[in-house]
C-alpha cells in the first residue's frame, strides 16, 4: 500500500504544481478576455474614439461648417463697399484652402458651386483650368476700387499651386457688385465656405480625396 500511496501523492503534487504554474497565464487570458469581452469593451472602448474625434470635429463644424458637395451661399448683410486686397492659397491637414481678404464697409456674401461649363461673368468666356472640376466663386458686396477708395489686390491673376485638391486658381475682378474667381480642383470633392473677421476674410476649403 505504501508504494501506491506514494505514487498517488506524487501524482497529486504534479497536478498541483502544473495548476500553479498555469495560474498566471489563465488569469492573464481571463483578464484579457474580460477587457475585450463584448460587455466591457463596448462600454469602455467605444467612448474612446468618440471622445477623441467627435469633439474636435464638432468644434470645427460649429466654427467653420461641414464639408459638402452642395452649393454654398450667404446673403450680404450690407455691402457694396468692400475690396479684395489679398488672395492666398495654403495646404492644411486634410484640405486645401483659398482665402479672400477684404477691406472696406459692409459684410461679404458669396455663392460657391461646381460648374460643368464655367464661364466668366459678363463676357461669358469659357474657363479652362487644371483639374477635373471647377469651383466658381462669386463674392458679393464688392465695389470698384475707385468707389471704395481701397486698392485692389494686384497679385497674379492665375496661380498653379498644384496641391492635393486645389490645382489652379484664376482670379477675375469686380462686375456689378461681385468679385469672381475660379478654383481648379483635382476632382469634385466636398468643400465648405465661411467668413472670418479681423480682418474680414471669406475662406474656401476643399477636402482631400480618399
VOBA-1610 file (N, C-alpha, C; in pm, whole numbers, padded with zeros to 5 digits, always signed):
BEGIN
Unk+00082-00120+00000Unk+00000+00000+00000Unk+00086+00125+00000Unk+00204+00120+00059Unk+00286+00240+00068Unk+00327+00289-00072Unk+00374+00197-00162Unk+00412+00246-00295Unk+00295+00314-00365Unk+00172+00255-00354Unk+00056+00319-00418Unk+00027+00455-00359Unk+00036+00465-00229Unk+00010+00591-00160Unk+00112+00694-00204Unk+00240+00650-00215Unk+00346+00742-00256Unk+00322+00787-00400Unk+00283+00691-00486Unk+00257+00727-00626Unk+00142+00824-00637Unk+00036+00798-00558Unk-00081+00888-00560Unk-00042+01026-00514Unk+00043+01030-00409Unk+00084+01160-00356Unk+00165+01236-00458Unk+00256+01162-00529Unk+00339+01229-00630Unk+00253+01280-00745Unk+00154+01200-00784Unk+00063+01243-00892Unk-00011+01369-00853Unk-00064+01372-00731Unk-00138+01487-00680Unk-00047+01610-00676Unk+00079+01590-00634Unk+00174+01701-00626Unk+00202+01757-00765Unk+00218+01667-00865Unk+00246+01711-01002Unk+00131+01791-01059Unk+00007+01743-01035Unk-00111+01815-01083Unk-00119+01953-01022Unk-00093+01958-00888Unk-00099+02087-00817Unk+00005+02183-00872Unk+00129+02132-00897Unk+00237+02218-00948Unk+00200+02272-01085Unk+00143+02184-01171Unk+00104+02230-01305Unk-00002+02337-01298Unk-00099+02319-01212Unk-00206+02417-01196Unk-00152+02548-01148Unk-00057+02546-01054Unk+00001+02671-01000Unk+00079+02741-01109Unk+00155+02661-01190Unk+00233+02724-01296Unk+00144+02787-01400Unk+00023+02740-01424Unk-00065+02795-01527Unk-00157+02902-01476Unk-00158+02932-01347Unk-00248+03033-01291Unk-00230+03169-01357Unk-00101+03214-01369Unk-00075+03347-01425Unk-00129+03358-01567Unk-00104+03252-01647Unk-00149+03255-01785Unk-00300+03258-01793Unk-00364+03175-01714Unk-00510+03170-01716Unk-00570+03302-01671Unk-00512+03361-01568Unk-00563+03489-01517Unk-00543+03597-01622Unk-00423+03594-01685Unk-00396+03695-01787Unk-00492+03679-01904Unk-00512+03553-01945Unk-00605+03529-02056Unk-00744+03569-02016Unk-00781+03535-01895Unk-00914+03568-01847Unk-00932+03719-01839Unk-00826+03790-01791Unk-00835+03936-01780Unk-00843+03997-01919Unk-00760+03945-02012Unk-00766+03998-02148Unk-00903+03973-02207Unk-00956+03855-02179Unk-01089+03825-02229Unk-01192+03919-02172Unk-01178+03954-02043Unk-01275+04044-01981Unk-01261+04184-02039Unk-01135+04222-02071Unk-01115+04356-02125Unk-01172+04367-02264Unk-01159+04256-02342Unk-01208+04264-02478Unk-01341+04192-02496Unk-01405+04158-02386Unk-01534+04090-02396Unk-01638+04185-02451Unk-01747+04133-02509Unk-01848+04219-02570Unk-01901+04323-02475Unk-01908+04291-02343Unk-01967+04387-02250Unk-01869+04497-02214Unk-01749+04456-02162Unk-01655+04557-02116Unk-01606+04647-02226Unk-01560+04588-02343Unk-01507+04676-02444Unk-01608+04767-02503Unk-01730+04718-02526Unk-01829+04804-02587Unk-01852+04926-02502Unk-01843+04910-02369Unk-01866+05025-02282Unk-01741+05107-02266Unk-01624+05042-02266Unk-01503+05117-02239Unk-01437+05166-02365Unk-01435+05082-02473Unk-01362+05122-02591Unk-01439+05217-02679Unk-01571+05201-02691Unk-01648+05287-02779Unk-01637+05435-02746Unk-01643+05475-02616Unk-01632+05617-02586Unk-01500+05676-02630Unk-01392+05592-02631Unk-01260+05643-02663Unk-01254+05713-02798Unk-01290+05643-02911Unk-01285+05711-03039Unk-01375+05832-03043Unk-01493+05821-02981Unk-01586+05933-02983Unk-01527+06052-02913Unk-01470+06027-02795Unk-01415+06137-02718Unk-01297+06199-02789Unk-01223+06117-02866Unk-01105+06172-02932Unk-01142+06250-03057Unk-01234+06194-03140Unk-01258+06257-03267Unk-01378+06349-03272Unk-01484+06314-03202Unk-01605+06393-03214Unk-01590+06536-03167Unk-01532+06562-03049Unk-01523+06700-03006Unk-01450+06788-03105Unk-01334+06739-03158Unk-01259+06824-03249Unk-01338+06847-03377Unk-01402+06741-03428Unk-01482+06757-03549Unk-01599+06848-03522Unk-01662+06830-03405Unk-01776+06913-03370Unk-01737+07059-03358Unk-01621+07083-03299Unk-01576+07221-03282Unk-01550+07283-03417Unk-01489+07205-03509Unk-01461+07258-03643Unk-01591+07286-03717Unk-01687+07192-03705Unk-01814+07211-03774Unk-01886+07335-03722Unk-01882+07353-03591Unk-01952+07466-03531Unk-01890+07597-03577Unk-01759+07598-03592Unk-01690+07722-03627Unk-01685+07744-03778Unk-01671+07635-03854Unk-01641+07652-03995Unk-01740+07584-04090Unk-01827+07500-04038Unk-01923+07433-04124Unk-01872+07300-04175Unk-01963+07218-04222Unk-01929+07085-04270Unk-01891+07088-04418Unk-01812+06990-04458Unk-01776+06976-04599Unk-01895+06914-04673Unk-01919+06963-04795Unk-02032+06912-04873Unk-02005+06938-05022Unk-02080+06867-05106Unk-02072+06891-05250Unk-02177+06991-05295Unk-02266+07029-05204Unk-02374+07121-05237Unk-02325+07264-05251Unk-02393+07345-05332Unk-02357+07486-05345Unk-02363+07556-05210Unk-02277+07655-05191Unk-02275+07731-05066Unk-02306+07877-05097Unk-02402+07933-05025Unk-02438+08073-05046Unk-02453+08144-04912Unk-02429+08274-04913Unk-02452+08357-04794Unk-02497+08494-04840Unk-02607+08541-04785Unk-02657+08672-04825Unk-02574+08782-04762Unk-02568+08893-04834Unk-02493+09008-04784Unk-02573+09078-04677Unk-02507+09103-04562Unk-02574+09175-04455Unk-02576+09325-04486Unk-02484+09368-04563Unk-02474+09508-04604Unk-02350+09516-04688Unk-02357+09569-04808Unk-02237+09559-04891Unk-02225+09667-04994Unk-02135+09642-05087Unk-02109+09737-05193Unk-01983+09818-05169Unk-01930+09811-05046Unk-01815+09894-05014Unk-01689+09815-04982Unk-01682+09690-05029Unk-01567+09606-04998Unk-01473+09592-05118Unk-01346+09570-05088Unk-01246+09545-05191Unk-01162+09425-05151Unk-01136+09337-05246Unk-01047+09223-05222Unk-00903+09276-05225Unk-00835+09266-05112Unk-00700+09321-05101Unk-00590+09215-05101Unk-00629+09088-05081Unk-00529+08982-05082Unk-00597+08848-05109Unk-00525+08760-05176Unk-00575+08625-05203Unk-00460+08528-05176Unk-00488+08427-05093Unk-00383+08333-05053Unk-00432+08189-05070Unk-00340+08102-05107Unk-00369+07959-05119Unk-00275+07885-05024Unk-00330+07790-04947Unk-00247+07719-04850Unk-00291+07574-04840Unk-00196+07491-04799Unk-00224+07349-04776Unk-00239+07325-04627Unk-00343+07253-04588Unk-00368+07222-04449Unk-00383+07072-04431Unk-00399+07029-04308Unk-00416+06886-04282Unk-00556+06842-04321Unk-00566+06769-04430Unk-00696+06717-04474Unk-00768+06802-04576Unk-00718+06923-04605Unk-00785+07008-04703Unk-00690+07118-04752Unk-00724+07174-04868Unk-00654+07291-04922Unk-00745+07412-04906Unk-00684+07530-04897Unk-00761+07650-04861Unk-00727+07768-04950Unk-00833+07842-04988Unk-00817+07971-05054Unk-00878+08077-04963Unk-00804+08184-04938Unk-00852+08291-04851Unk-00861+08420-04932Unk-00980+08481-04929Unk-01000+08612-04991Unk-01012+08714-04878Unk-00914+08802-04868Unk-00917+08904-04763Unk-00977+09033-04819Unk-01067+09093-04740Unk-01137+09212-04787Unk-01123+09327-04687Unk-01129+09448-04741Unk-01131+09569-04658Unk-01242+09659-04708Unk-01290+09745-04618Unk-01394+09839-04657Unk-01518+09826-04571Unk-01626+09881-04620Unk-01752+09882-04546Unk-01843+09771-04594Unk-01909+09704-04496Unk-02005+09601-04532Unk-01960+09462-04492Unk-02046+09365-04520Unk-02018+09224-04491Unk-02031+09144-04619Unk-01931+09068-04650Unk-01929+08994-04776Unk-02025+08876-04774Unk-02089+08854-04889Unk-02166+08733-04910Unk-02095+08652-05017Unk-02151+08536-05052Unk-02085+08455-05154Unk-02179+08355-05216Unk-02138+08308-05330Unk-02204+08197-05397Unk-02091+08112-05453Unk-02081+07988-05407Unk-01973+07899-05448Unk-02033+07764-05487Unk-02001+07718-05607Unk-02055+07590-05651Unk-01972+07534-05767Unk-01985+07403-05788Unk-01918+07340-05902Unk-01995+07374-06029Unk-01921+07406-06135Unk-01981+07440-06265Unk-01932+07342-06370Unk-02027+07285-06447Unk-01990+07194-06555Unk-01931+07272-06674Unk-01982+07392-06693Unk-01935+07476-06804Unk-01905+07616-06751Unk-01795+07630-06675Unk-01766+07759-06614Unk-01733+07867-06717Unk-01793+07985-06694Unk-01769+08098-06784Unk-01757+08226-06702Unk-01683+08321-06757Unk-01662+08447-06686Unk-01791+08531-06689Unk-01820+08602-06579Unk-01938+08688-06576Unk-01924+08799-06683Unk-02036+08836-06741Unk-02034+08943-06840Unk-01993+08892-06977Unk-01867+08858-06994Unk-01816+08814-07125Unk-01868+08676-07164Unk-01878+08588-07065Unk-01921+08452-07095Unk-01812+08368-07159Unk-01686+08408-07137Unk-01575+08333-07195Unk-01554+08204-07117Unk-01529+08092-07185Unk-01508+07964-07115Unk-01383+07969-07028Unk-01391+07902-06913Unk-01279+07899-06819Unk-01221+07757-06819Unk-01093+07747-06852Unk-01026+07617-06852Unk-00913+07620-06751Unk-00919+07527-06658Unk-00818+07520-06552Unk-00770+07377-06533Unk-00653+07364-06477Unk-00602+07231-06444Unk-00693+07166-06342Unk-00718+07036-06356Unk-00808+06965-06266Unk-00931+06917-06341Unk-01003+06823-06282Unk-01122+06766-06346Unk-01251+06836-06307Unk-01243+06935-06217Unk-01363+07007-06174Unk-01326+07152-06146Unk-01428+07239-06155Unk-01405+07382-06132Unk-01509+07436-06035Unk-01461+07500-05930Unk-01548+07570-05836Unk-01556+07716-05878Unk-01677+07763-05904Unk-01698+07903-05937Unk-01727+07980-05809Unk-01651+08085-05785Unk-01665+08165-05662Unk-01710+08305-05699Unk-01821+08349-05638Unk-01867+08486-05654Unk-01876+08549-05514Unk-01798+08654-05491Unk-01807+08728-05365Unk-01899+08846-05386Unk-01995+08860-05298Unk-02096+08965-05311Unk-02068+09079-05213Unk-02109+09200-05254Unk-02088+09317-05167Unk-01957+09388-05196Unk-01902+09359-05315Unk-01772+09417-05352Unk-01794+09534-05447Unk-01716+09639-05429Unk-01727+09757-05515Unk-01601+09780-05594Unk-01610+09872-05691Unk-01491+09909-05768Unk-01396+09988-05677Unk-01266+09968-05695Unk-01168+10039-05611Unk-01186+10191-05612Unk-01225+10247-05727Unk-01243+10393-05731Unk-01367+10438-05653Unk-01455+10344-05622Unk-01571+10376-05537Unk-01540+10353-05390Unk-01469+10246-05360Unk-01439+10213-05219Unk-01319+10292-05167Unk-01234+10339-05259Unk-01114+10411-05217Unk-01005+10320-05165Unk-01018+10190-05190Unk-00920+10092-05141Unk-00855+10022-05260Unk-00724+10010-05257Unk-00652+09948-05367Unk-00679+09798-05372Unk-00712+09752-05490Unk-00746+09610-05509Unk-00619+09524-05516Unk-00634+09397-05480Unk-00523+09300-05489Unk-00465+09302-05630Unk-00335+09316-05638Unk-00270+09327-05769Unk-00175+09211-05797Unk-00190+09102-05722Unk-00105+08985-05744Unk-00143+08912-05871Unk-00079+08799-05896Unk-00105+08722-06020Unk-00251+08678-06030Unk-00306+08693-06149Unk-00446+08655-06172Unk-00461+08503-06185Unk-00354+08437-06224Unk-00359+08292-06238Unk-00247+08230-06156Unk-00284+08128-06078Unk-00186+08059-05993Unk-00201+07909-06014Unk-00091+07839-06002Unk-00092+07692-06015Unk-00022+07630-05895Unk-00090+07629-05779Unk-00027+07575-05658Unk-00002+07425-05666Unk-00082+07354-05748Unk-00062+07210-05766Unk-00072+07131-05637Unk-00168+07167-05551Unk-00184+07098-05424Unk-00267+06970-05444Unk-00293+06901-05333Unk-00366+06775-05341Unk-00505+06792-05401Unk-00578+06894-05356Unk-00712+06920-05409Unk-00714+07040-05503Unk-00658+07151-05458Unk-00658+07273-05540Unk-00538+07271-05634Unk-00567+07263-05763Unk-00461+07256-05863Unk-00432+07392-05926Unk-00537+07475-05936Unk-00518+07604-06002Unk-00619+07705-05949Unk-00585+07833-05970Unk-00673+07942-05926Unk-00668+08052-06031Unk-00786+08098-06070Unk-00794+08209-06165Unk-00882+08317-06107Unk-00827+08436-06094Unk-00899+08549-06038Unk-00955+08636-06150Unk-01078+08683-06128Unk-01139+08772-06226Unk-01127+08916-06180Unk-01240+08973-06143Unk-01241+09111-06097Unk-01381+09149-06056Unk-01406+09278-06042Unk-01536+09327-05997Unk-01629+09344-06116Unk-01751+09294-06098Unk-01852+09309-06203Unk-01989+09317-06137Unk-02051+09436-06144Unk-02185+09458-06090Unk-02199+09413-05945Unk-02104+09452-05862Unk-02112+09422-05719Unk-02058+09287-05678Unk-02002+09213-05774Unk-01946+09081-05746Unk-01797+09078-05782Unk-01725+08990-05713Unk-01586+08961-05748Unk-01581+08813-05779Unk-01534+08779-05900Unk-01537+08638-05941Unk-01400+08574-05939Unk-01399+08445-05911Unk-01276+08365-05912Unk-01314+08221-05945Unk-01218+08145-05995Unk-01243+08005-06029Unk-01131+07920-05972Unk-01170+07808-05911Unk-01074+07719-05847Unk-01073+07586-05922Unk-00957+07551-05977Unk-00943+07422-06043Unk-00915+07314-05939Unk-01003+07213-05933Unk-00993+07108-05831Unk-00962+06974-05899Unk-00884+06891-05831Unk-00844+06761-05886Unk-00964+06681-05934Unk-01072+06683-05856Unk-01198+06619-05891Unk-01304+06680-05800Unk-01430+06645-05822Unk-01535+06703-05738Unk-01522+06650-05595Unk-01469+06731-05510Unk-01450+06694-05370Unk-01531+06787-05281Unk-01574+06738-05164Unk-01653+06822-05073Unk-01576+06950-05037Unk-01651+07058-05018Unk-01590+07185-04982Unk-01678+07256-04879Unk-01625+07362-04822Unk-01703+07445-04728Unk-01657+07589-04744Unk-01747+07681-04711Unk-01717+07824-04722Unk-01764+07892-04594Unk-01682+07980-04541Unk-01721+08053-04420Unk-01647+08186-04415Unk-01693+08272-04325Unk-01635+08406-04312Unk-01563+08420-04179Unk-01450+08487-04181Unk-01376+08519-04059Unk-01361+08671-04051Unk-01349+08721-03930Unk-01334+08865-03910Unk-01198+08899-03851Unk-01162+09026-03865Unk-01040+09079-03805Unk-00911+09035-03869Unk-00883+09062-03995Unk-00967+09131-04094Unk-01071+09037-04154Unk-01165+09094-04227Unk-01271+09013-04287Unk-01212+08927-04400Unk-01245+08797-04394Unk-01199+08703-04495Unk-01309+08603-04530Unk-01315+08569-04655Unk-01401+08460-04700Unk-01309+08343-04733Unk-01336+08228-04670Unk-01246+08113-04680Unk-01317+08000-04754Unk-01246+07942-04850Unk-01298+07825-04924Unk-01202+07710-04900Unk-01251+07603-04836Unk-01172+07484-04808Unk-01219+07371-04899Unk-01127+07300-04959Unk-01161+07183-05041Unk-01093+07061-04981Unk-01174+06961-04945Unk-01121+06842-04876Unk-01037+06757-04969Unk-00948+06678-04908Unk-00867+06583-04983Unk-00954+06465-05026Unk-00909+06393-05127Unk-00980+06273-05169Unk-00943+06156-05081Unk-01004+06040-05105Unk-00978+05920-05025Unk-00839+05867-05055
//
